[in-house]
Amino acid sequence: MTAEIILASASPRRRELLEQMGLAYLVRVAEVDESVLVSESPVDYVRRVAAKKSQQVWQSSDHRKSGSRVIIAFPYYQLIPA
């Protein structure tokens, strides 16, 4: 099985970083409200938004049906078991 990287972001900088590393990837932009919640720490914000993006992309992914495992939302990995 070939590993795939799925970028759940429209960030051109993240694309650039993956390309500089020579990694192949798919872009699946998640439509998530990225507003900071009142009294939310930066770490909590990043974790919440990354989790929402990864969940949204996973729910719309064919990988769910294939039983493969996907890790997305770097640096806060979201491992979705098969």
N, C-alpha and C positions, 0 to 999 in steps of 0.2 A: 504494500500500500504506500502510495506517495503522500507525504505530508503536504498540507496546503496551509498557507497563511491567508486569513481573511481579515482585511482591514475594514473595521466598522466605523470609518471616519472619512470625511472629505478633505482632511488636512493634507495640503500639498507637501508640507515638511515631513510628515510621516511617510508619505510615498517616496520622497527623495531619500530618506534614510534607508528604507528597504531596498531601493534601487542601488544605492551606494554599497550595500552589503551583498549585492548580486542575488537577492532573493526574489523568487517569483511569488506573486500575491494576487488575490482577487479583491476588488473593492465592492463592498456592500454597505452603502451609506445608511445608517440608522437615523430615523427621524425622532430624535429625543430632545425634550426640553432641557437645555443646558443651563438654565438659570440657577444661580446659587441660592440655596435656601437660607432663611434668616438664621444666624448663629451657626452656620455650617462651617466646619474647619476645611481648609484646603484638601487635606487627606480624605476626609469624609466625602467631599464633593467629587473628587476624582474617582473614588471607589464606587459611589452611587451612579454616576454617569456612565462609567465603564461597564458596570454590571447591567444597567438598562440597555446600553447599546449591544452588548454581547447577547443578552437574552432576546432582544428584538431580532437580531440577525440570525440567531440560532433557530428561532421559531419559524422564520421564513426560509430556512435552508433545506436543501435536499440531503444534507449530511445527517440530519435527524433520522431520516428513513434508512440510510445506508448502514447505520450502526457505528459510524466512525467517531473518533474523538476529535474535538476541536479545542484549541487553546487560543483565546483572543483576549483583547483588552490589556495589552502590555502597558505599564509594568505591573498591573494588578491582574494576574492571570485568572481566567475563569475557565476551569476545566469542566467540561460537560460530559459525563460518563455515557458510554454507549448503552 
